[in-house]
Amino acid sequence: MVIRVSPIPSIPLPAAHALLKLGRDLALARRKRGISTADMAERLLVSRDTLWRLERGDPSVAMGTLATAVFVLQLHERLGNLAAPASDALALSLDETRLPKRIRRSRS
């Protein structure tokens, strides 16, 4: 099976590859649970075309659609921990008490 991704300049290549893998993993999880594309699309309140785009890793699919799909597949705990400090080596090395509440753009 050949998966084609239209180039989107704002998406770095490693991110595009991660989305492709995520889409394939979501499709596999759906199939393992015996959920048809029609039923999954209905649960997500989207068209089958949108579901297919999600499963192909299309970066233009709404984050809410992704989050709902993860919930339907009972994987939402993983999504909530995606950027958790314990899983982020850089965040672990920073002192959280000294982090600013806001980061403002410098005026040049």
Secondary structure, 3 states (H helix, E strand, C coil): CCCCCCCCCCCCHHHHHHHHHHHHHHHHHHHHCCCCHHHHHHHHCCCHHHHHHHHCCCCCCCHHHHHHHHHHCCCHHHHHCCCCHHHCHHHHHCCHHHCCCCCCCCCC
